[in-house]
Amino acid sequence: MATSEHEPAGVGFFSLILKPGSSLHPTFLLVVDCAFTALFFVFVWLAFLTRGNIHFFVLMIIELLLWGSVKWFVQELQRLPQGTADKKKL
């Protein structure tokens, strides 16, 4: 099956993020940060619309903790030596 040179931009992005090791790619990390930022602002807007419903504040805290844990995990992945996975195969 031949691939064309004119693939839509979305197809290229999805093929990029499905490759092993793509979680450290800067484009993927930027998309993750944008998604978490958008979700946070949705919760802020919903808290404003509901006049301070406590549930949205709790969801904001959960979302910020999840975002922080993802950032921490990516940082730990970047600290690993590059050949760690290759050495295990031998």
Secondary structure, DSSP 8 states (H G I E B T S, - for coil): ----S---HHHHHHHHHTSTTGGG-HHHHHHHHHHHHHHHHHHHHHHHHTTS-HHHHHHHHHHHHHHHHHHHHHHHHHHS-TTHHHHHH-
